Amino acid sequence: MASSVGPEDRVAGARPRLVTRPLLLRCVTVVGSSASFYLLLSVVPAYAQSAPGGGSDKAGLVTGALMLATVAGELITPWLAARCGYRVMLGAGLLFWVLRHWP
């Protein structure tokens, strides 16, 4: 006896899509928020050194401040994520970035 598979049977056994709208939005926000930060991060010590009154000691201080801020951010992130949630943290970070770079 032959059996036929109807369209409803094929849909029920289908796997969910791998790339969903929330995943695409997350990828866009990560790339958008990280691109300018990482591109400019290596220029900050050179800018501090070339500024009036700057020297290699100023570039070292700027690099140390960036390292300290990075370590402090890494230590506080789990607590903030548990308290506020990842969506709020990402939105606040993007808002702070926009306010910092607003003309």
VMD Tcl script that builds the backbone (N, CA, C; Angstrom):
set m [mol new atoms 309]
animate dup $m
set s [atomselect $m all]
$s set {name element resname resid chain x y z} {
  {N N MET 1 A 0.838 -1.171 0.000}
  {CA C MET 1 A 0.000 0.000 0.000}
  {C C MET 1 A 0.889 1.241 0.000}
  {N N ALA 2 A 0.653 2.098 -0.919}
  {CA C ALA 2 A 1.441 3.322 -1.042}
  {C C ALA 2 A 0.828 4.405 -0.179}
  {N N SER 3 A 1.702 5.169 0.416}
  {CA C SER 3 A 1.204 6.292 1.226}
  {C C SER 3 A 1.780 7.577 0.646}
  {N N SER 4 A 1.027 8.598 0.770}
  {CA C SER 4 A 1.497 9.892 0.277}
  {C C SER 4 A 1.718 10.821 1.466}
  {N N VAL 5 A 2.663 11.682 1.296}
  {CA C VAL 5 A 2.966 12.658 2.339}
  {C C VAL 5 A 2.376 13.986 1.912}
  {N N GLY 6 A 1.521 14.527 2.730}
  {CA C GLY 6 A 0.884 15.807 2.429}
  {C C GLY 6 A 1.770 16.971 2.835}
  {N N PRO 7 A 1.415 18.176 2.389}
  {CA C PRO 7 A 2.213 19.370 2.720}
  {C C PRO 7 A 2.287 19.620 4.221}
  {N N GLU 8 A 1.212 19.301 4.967}
  {CA C GLU 8 A 1.220 19.541 6.405}
  {C C GLU 8 A 2.216 18.631 7.117}
  {N N ASP 9 A 2.449 17.427 6.572}
  {CA C ASP 9 A 3.420 16.515 7.157}
  {C C ASP 9 A 4.855 17.007 6.919}
  {N N ARG 10 A 5.116 17.579 5.775}
  {CA C ARG 10 A 6.449 18.101 5.476}
  {C C ARG 10 A 6.773 19.312 6.338}
  {N N VAL 11 A 5.812 20.176 6.576}
  {CA C VAL 11 A 6.039 21.375 7.375}
  {C C VAL 11 A 6.276 21.001 8.834}
  {N N ALA 12 A 5.562 20.016 9.340}
  {CA C ALA 12 A 5.699 19.635 10.739}
  {C C ALA 12 A 7.082 19.060 11.023}
  {N N GLY 13 A 7.690 18.391 10.064}
  {CA C GLY 13 A 8.988 17.793 10.268}
  {C C GLY 13 A 10.151 18.691 9.876}
  {N N ALA 14 A 9.876 19.891 9.408}
  {CA C ALA 14 A 10.937 20.788 8.953}
  {C C ALA 14 A 11.703 21.358 10.141}
  {N N ARG 15 A 12.990 21.564 9.919}
  {CA C ARG 15 A 13.813 22.175 10.964}
  {C C ARG 15 A 13.572 23.675 10.984}
  {N N PRO 16 A 13.750 24.306 12.152}
  {CA C PRO 16 A 13.604 25.763 12.196}
  {C C PRO 16 A 14.752 26.436 11.454}
  {N N ARG 17 A 14.506 27.631 10.990}
  {CA C ARG 17 A 15.523 28.374 10.254}
  {C C ARG 17 A 16.693 28.717 11.165}
  {N N LEU 18 A 17.883 28.653 10.623}
  {CA C LEU 18 A 19.071 28.978 11.398}
  {C C LEU 18 A 19.228 30.495 11.545}
  {N N VAL 19 A 19.049 31.222 10.462}
  {CA C VAL 19 A 19.181 32.675 10.486}
  {C C VAL 19 A 17.795 33.279 10.655}
  {N N THR 20 A 17.587 33.856 11.818}
  {CA C THR 20 A 16.291 34.472 12.120}
  {C C THR 20 A 16.466 35.987 12.186}
  {N N ARG 21 A 15.366 36.685 12.247}
  {CA C ARG 21 A 15.409 38.148 12.313}
  {C C ARG 21 A 16.138 38.645 13.561}
  {N N PRO 22 A 15.856 38.098 14.767}
  {CA C PRO 22 A 16.610 38.558 15.937}
  {C C PRO 22 A 18.113 38.319 15.816}
  {N N LEU 23 A 18.515 37.207 15.204}
  {CA C LEU 23 A 19.941 36.942 15.024}
  {C C LEU 23 A 20.564 37.950 14.060}
  {N N LEU 24 A 19.873 38.263 12.977}
  {CA C LEU 24 A 20.395 39.261 12.033}
  {C C LEU 24 A 20.509 40.639 12.679}
  {N N LEU 25 A 19.509 41.018 13.473}
  {CA C LEU 25 A 19.572 42.306 14.163}
  {C C LEU 25 A 20.734 42.346 15.144}
  {N N ARG 26 A 20.963 41.265 15.833}
  {CA C ARG 26 A 22.082 41.193 16.776}
  {C C ARG 26 A 23.413 41.321 16.042}
  {N N CYS 27 A 23.552 40.655 14.921}
  {CA C CYS 27 A 24.789 40.745 14.137}
  {C C CYS 27 A 25.033 42.168 13.652}
  {N N VAL 28 A 23.987 42.833 13.207}
  {CA C VAL 28 A 24.125 44.211 12.731}
  {C C VAL 28 A 24.545 45.135 13.870}
  {N N THR 29 A 23.948 44.973 15.052}
  {CA C THR 29 A 24.310 45.844 16.174}
  {C C THR 29 A 25.731 45.591 16.649}
  {N N VAL 30 A 26.163 44.344 16.656}
  {CA C VAL 30 A 27.527 44.038 17.094}
  {C C VAL 30 A 28.546 44.614 16.117}
  {N N VAL 31 A 28.336 44.413 14.836}
  {CA C VAL 31 A 29.270 44.941 13.841}
  {C C VAL 31 A 29.246 46.467 13.862}
  {N N GLY 32 A 28.064 47.044 13.941}
  {CA C GLY 32 A 27.965 48.500 13.938}
  {C C GLY 32 A 28.586 49.146 15.155}
  {N N SER 33 A 28.417 48.533 16.317}
  {CA C SER 33 A 28.966 49.135 17.534}
  {C C SER 33 A 30.456 48.880 17.682}
  {N N SER 34 A 30.956 47.814 17.107}
  {CA C SER 34 A 32.365 47.467 17.276}
  {C C SER 34 A 33.268 48.060 16.206}
  {N N ALA 35 A 32.749 48.303 15.037}
  {CA C ALA 35 A 33.598 48.700 13.912}
  {C C ALA 35 A 34.381 49.972 14.201}
  {N N SER 36 A 33.722 51.029 14.578}
  {CA C SER 36 A 34.434 52.289 14.783}
  {C C SER 36 A 35.286 52.252 16.039}
  {N N PHE 37 A 34.840 51.535 17.064}
  {CA C PHE 37 A 35.614 51.461 18.302}
  {C C PHE 37 A 36.965 50.805 18.064}
  {N N TYR 38 A 36.974 49.656 17.431}
  {CA C TYR 38 A 38.227 48.934 17.227}
  {C C TYR 38 A 39.109 49.588 16.177}
  {N N LEU 39 A 38.516 50.284 15.235}
  {CA C LEU 39 A 39.329 50.988 14.254}
  {C C LEU 39 A 40.067 52.164 14.882}
  {N N LEU 40 A 39.425 52.848 15.822}
  {CA C LEU 40 A 40.030 54.027 16.427}
  {C C LEU 40 A 40.867 53.717 17.661}
  {N N LEU 41 A 40.723 52.534 18.233}
  {CA C LEU 41 A 41.416 52.206 19.474}
  {C C LEU 41 A 42.928 52.266 19.319}
  {N N SER 42 A 43.452 51.836 18.210}
  {CA C SER 42 A 44.897 51.840 18.017}
  {C C SER 42 A 45.438 53.232 17.707}
  {N N VAL 43 A 44.588 54.173 17.392}
  {CA C VAL 43 A 45.030 55.519 17.025}
  {C C VAL 43 A 45.136 56.429 18.247}
  {N N VAL 44 A 44.483 56.068 19.338}
  {CA C VAL 44 A 44.439 56.946 20.509}
  {C C VAL 44 A 45.835 57.247 21.069}
  {N N PRO 45 A 46.713 56.265 21.292}
  {CA C PRO 45 A 48.059 56.620 21.782}
  {C C PRO 45 A 48.846 57.502 20.810}
  {N N ALA 46 A 48.714 57.267 19.519}
  {CA C ALA 46 A 49.407 58.106 18.541}
  {C C ALA 46 A 48.870 59.535 18.579}
  {N N TYR 47 A 47.570 59.679 18.769}
  {CA C TYR 47 A 46.971 61.009 18.879}
  {C C TYR 47 A 47.465 61.717 20.138}
  {N N ALA 48 A 47.549 60.991 21.251}
  {CA C ALA 48 A 48.028 61.589 22.502}
  {C C ALA 48 A 49.484 62.021 22.374}
  {N N GLN 49 A 50.266 61.269 21.637}
  {CA C GLN 49 A 51.673 61.605 21.468}
  {C C GLN 49 A 51.853 62.807 20.550}
  {N N SER 50 A 51.004 62.941 19.547}
  {CA C SER 50 A 51.162 64.050 18.601}
  {C C SER 50 A 50.461 65.327 19.049}
  {N N ALA 51 A 49.651 65.270 20.091}
  {CA C ALA 51 A 48.959 66.466 20.584}
  {C C ALA 51 A 49.980 67.425 21.192}
  {N N PRO 52 A 49.665 68.722 21.215}
  {CA C PRO 52 A 50.602 69.689 21.815}
  {C C PRO 52 A 50.875 69.342 23.281}
  {N N GLY 53 A 52.135 69.282 23.644}
  {CA C GLY 53 A 52.517 68.936 25.005}
  {C C GLY 53 A 52.535 67.443 25.253}
  {N N GLY 54 A 52.283 66.675 24.228}
  {CA C GLY 54 A 52.260 65.223 24.374}
  {C C GLY 54 A 53.608 64.620 24.094}
  {N N GLY 55 A 53.805 63.444 24.558}
  {CA C GLY 55 A 55.044 62.726 24.316}
  {C C GLY 55 A 54.785 61.250 24.519}
  {N N SER 56 A 55.867 60.501 24.611}
  {CA C SER 56 A 55.693 59.063 24.789}
  {C C SER 56 A 55.115 58.744 26.156}
  {N N ASP 57 A 55.359 59.617 27.153}
  {CA C ASP 57 A 54.762 59.381 28.471}
  {C C ASP 57 A 53.238 59.535 28.417}
  {N N LYS 58 A 52.758 60.484 27.649}
  {CA C LYS 58 A 51.303 60.663 27.497}
  {C C LYS 58 A 50.676 59.484 26.773}
  {N N ALA 59 A 51.349 58.972 25.757}
  {CA C ALA 59 A 50.847 57.798 25.034}
  {C C ALA 59 A 50.784 56.600 25.960}
  {N N GLY 60 A 51.772 56.451 26.833}
  {CA C GLY 60 A 51.755 55.354 27.806}
  {C C GLY 60 A 50.629 55.496 28.808}
  {N N LEU 61 A 50.368 56.716 29.258}
  {CA C LEU 61 A 49.266 56.947 30.197}
  {C C LEU 61 A 47.918 56.640 29.546}
  {N N VAL 62 A 47.759 57.035 28.307}
  {CA C VAL 62 A 46.514 56.760 27.595}
  {C C VAL 62 A 46.317 55.255 27.419}
  {N N THR 63 A 47.394 54.549 27.065}
  {CA C THR 63 A 47.305 53.103 26.898}
  {C C THR 63 A 46.969 52.437 28.221}
  {N N GLY 64 A 47.576 52.888 29.314}
  {CA C GLY 64 A 47.262 52.346 30.636}
  {C C GLY 64 A 45.822 52.613 31.039}
  {N N ALA 65 A 45.321 53.802 30.726}
  {CA C ALA 65 A 43.927 54.113 31.049}
  {C C ALA 65 A 42.963 53.235 30.253}
  {N N LEU 66 A 43.286 53.000 28.987}
  {CA C LEU 66 A 42.448 52.115 28.178}
  {C C LEU 66 A 42.449 50.687 28.723}
  {N N MET 67 A 43.624 50.213 29.151}
  {CA C MET 67 A 43.710 48.867 29.720}
  {C C MET 67 A 42.924 48.775 31.030}
  {N N LEU 68 A 43.042 49.782 31.881}
  {CA C LEU 68 A 42.307 49.797 33.146}
  {C C LEU 68 A 40.801 49.812 32.907}
  {N N ALA 69 A 40.350 50.619 31.967}
  {CA C ALA 69 A 38.926 50.673 31.654}
  {C C ALA 69 A 38.434 49.342 31.089}
  {N N THR 70 A 39.268 48.676 30.295}
  {CA C THR 70 A 38.890 47.382 29.740}
  {C C THR 70 A 38.742 46.338 30.826}
  {N N VAL 71 A 39.699 46.270 31.741}
  {CA C VAL 71 A 39.629 45.292 32.827}
  {C C VAL 71 A 38.444 45.592 33.746}
  {N N ALA 72 A 38.221 46.855 34.063}
  {CA C ALA 72 A 37.080 47.212 34.913}
  {C C ALA 72 A 35.760 46.847 34.235}
  {N N GLY 73 A 35.673 47.092 32.942}
  {CA C GLY 73 A 34.458 46.726 32.211}
  {C C GLY 73 A 34.232 45.226 32.175}
  {N N GLU 74 A 35.312 44.465 32.023}
  {CA C GLU 74 A 35.184 43.004 32.009}
  {C C GLU 74 A 34.769 42.465 33.371}
  {N N LEU 75 A 35.210 43.105 34.453}
  {CA C LEU 75 A 34.846 42.640 35.784}
  {C C LEU 75 A 33.405 42.984 36.158}
  {N N ILE 76 A 32.906 44.101 35.686}
  {CA C ILE 76 A 31.563 44.538 36.071}
  {C C ILE 76 A 30.461 44.029 35.132}
  {N N THR 77 A 30.840 43.566 33.944}
  {CA C THR 77 A 29.854 43.128 32.959}
  {C C THR 77 A 28.941 42.001 33.439}
  {N N PRO 78 A 29.434 40.932 34.075}
  {CA C PRO 78 A 28.506 39.888 34.534}
  {C C PRO 78 A 27.459 40.404 35.529}
  {N N TRP 79 A 27.871 41.294 36.417}
  {CA C TRP 79 A 26.928 41.849 37.382}
  {C C TRP 79 A 25.870 42.704 36.676}
  {N N LEU 80 A 26.303 43.540 35.733}
  {CA C LEU 80 A 25.348 44.361 34.988}
  {C C LEU 80 A 24.406 43.510 34.142}
  {N N ALA 81 A 24.933 42.465 33.537}
  {CA C ALA 81 A 24.093 41.599 32.705}
  {C C ALA 81 A 23.031 40.900 33.546}
  {N N ALA 82 A 23.398 40.468 34.747}
  {CA C ALA 82 A 22.420 39.819 35.616}
  {C C ALA 82 A 21.382 40.815 36.123}
  {N N ARG 83 A 21.794 42.036 36.329}
  {CA C ARG 83 A 20.887 43.042 36.891}
  {C C ARG 83 A 19.979 43.676 35.834}
  {N N CYS 84 A 20.537 44.012 34.673}
  {CA C CYS 84 A 19.784 44.771 33.674}
  {C C CYS 84 A 19.367 43.951 32.464}
  {N N GLY 85 A 20.141 42.967 32.106}
  {CA C GLY 85 A 19.876 42.197 30.894}
  {C C GLY 85 A 20.751 42.676 29.752}
  {N N TYR 86 A 20.990 41.768 28.820}
  {CA C TYR 86 A 21.892 42.074 27.714}
  {C C TYR 86 A 21.317 43.108 26.758}
  {N N ARG 87 A 20.032 43.087 26.545}
  {CA C ARG 87 A 19.423 44.026 25.604}
  {C C ARG 87 A 19.558 45.467 26.097}
  {N N VAL 88 A 19.326 45.671 27.393}
  {CA C VAL 88 A 19.456 47.014 27.964}
  {C C VAL 88 A 20.912 47.467 27.929}
  {N N MET 89 A 21.833 46.552 28.230}
  {CA C MET 89 A 23.257 46.909 28.210}
  {C C MET 89 A 23.713 47.313 26.814}
  {N N LEU 90 A 23.302 46.566 25.811}
  {CA C LEU 90 A 23.683 46.899 24.434}
  {C C LEU 90 A 23.093 48.241 24.028}
  {N N GLY 91 A 21.835 48.466 24.343}
  {CA C GLY 91 A 21.208 49.749 24.018}
  {C C GLY 91 A 21.875 50.917 24.718}
  {N N ALA 92 A 22.224 50.750 25.997}
  {CA C ALA 92 A 22.903 51.821 26.740}
  {C C ALA 92 A 24.288 52.084 26.161}
  {N N GLY 93 A 25.000 51.024 25.805}
  {CA C GLY 93 A 26.321 51.206 25.212}
  {C C GLY 93 A 26.263 51.956 23.891}
  {N N LEU 94 A 25.295 51.603 23.063}
  {CA C LEU 94 A 25.140 52.308 21.787}
  {C C LEU 94 A 24.718 53.762 22.004}
  {N N LEU 95 A 23.862 53.994 23.002}
  {CA C LEU 95 A 23.446 55.359 23.307}
  {C C LEU 95 A 24.633 56.190 23.787}
  {N N PHE 96 A 25.453 55.631 24.675}
  {CA C PHE 96 A 26.637 56.352 25.141}
  {C C PHE 96 A 27.598 56.639 23.996}
  {N N TRP 97 A 27.731 55.676 23.076}
  {CA C TRP 97 A 28.616 55.879 21.934}
  {C C TRP 97 A 28.105 57.024 21.061}
  {N N VAL 98 A 26.802 57.051 20.815}
  {CA C VAL 98 A 26.228 58.112 19.979}
  {C C VAL 98 A 26.398 59.465 20.656}
  {N N LEU 99 A 26.154 59.529 21.964}
  {CA C LEU 99 A 26.304 60.801 22.677}
  {C C LEU 99 A 27.753 61.265 22.677}
  {N N ARG 100 A 28.674 60.336 22.742}
  {CA C ARG 100 A 30.096 60.689 22.756}
  {C C ARG 100 A 30.537 61.218 21.397}
  {N N HIS 101 A 29.980 60.708 20.317}
  {CA C HIS 101 A 30.408 61.102 18.981}
  {C C HIS 101 A 29.457 62.098 18.312}
  {N N TRP 102 A 28.511 62.615 19.062}
  {CA C TRP 102 A 27.581 63.590 18.494}
  {C C TRP 102 A 28.320 64.903 18.249}
  {N N PRO 103 A 28.095 65.523 17.101}
  {CA C PRO 103 A 28.857 66.760 16.781}
  {C C PRO 103 A 28.555 67.913 17.691}
}
mol reanalyze $m
mol bondsrecalc $m
mol representation Tube
mol addrep $m
